[in-house]
Amino acid sequence: MPARNQTTSRSRQKQLTRQKLLDATIEIIADEGLSGVTLAKVAQRTGLSRGICNFHFETKEHLMHQAFRMLYREHECAWRKVLADKNESPEARLTTFIRTLLLPPIADHKKLSVWMAFWGVAPHRKTYLEIGERIDREYEQAVEGLLREISGGDEVVHGMTLHDIAITLTCMIDGFWVNYLISPKCLAPENAVESCRIYLSRFFPSLGCSGPSQGEWGPIG
């Protein structure tokens, strides 16, 4: 039994060390961009040796891939958890889904900086595109499926397909992420959430959005 406990403890320690290195990588990317990441800097920031860093991640590219995968996993776990809650109505799940993706901890300024850094090079890095391709399609299909629940099975609502409504919503969310980063005082996150709901209420009145009252909008510009 003691030997088994020691093995479990060592395995847990390896996981913690690996996570520590990935967290440090995210911080460096947020501060300095992708070009600022080196294995030496990651080791220094964590207080671990370069050898430990190399043990877990043989190359910088391996480290970067795993950091990107970690972001995707966090994002995926967040939206899947919301959509899986069958105790809530489809409308409530959709509202929570939007809030989850447009508010911290998912829409955290540091993490958004890292997302943008990876997105900026993804068109030139096939491996980065491949990391998110499957998850992105499932993400879009999940939103479309939720809209189908709200529409009662209708595939076209007010002249627009559920697929296009879903893609437009996810594009809005991505756009607000960019806005948060480059113009942080332009639009308050709560108003970004409400903007998405107002858009959707044009197709699904059951969402019951009346829009923000006068004076509720955050400063523009």
Buried (B, 14 or more C-beta within 10 A) or exposed (E): EEEEEEEEEEEEEEEEBBEBBBBBBBBBBBEEBBEEBBBEBBBBBBEBEEEBBBBBBEEBEEBBBBBBBBBBEEBBEBBBEBBEEEEBEBBEBBBBBBBBBBBEEBBBEEBBBBBBBBBEEBEEBEEBEEBBEEBBEEBBEBBBEBBBEBBEEEEEBEEEBBBEBBBBBBEBBEEBBEBBBEEEEBBBBBBBBBBBBBBBBEBBEEBEBEEBEEEEBEEEE
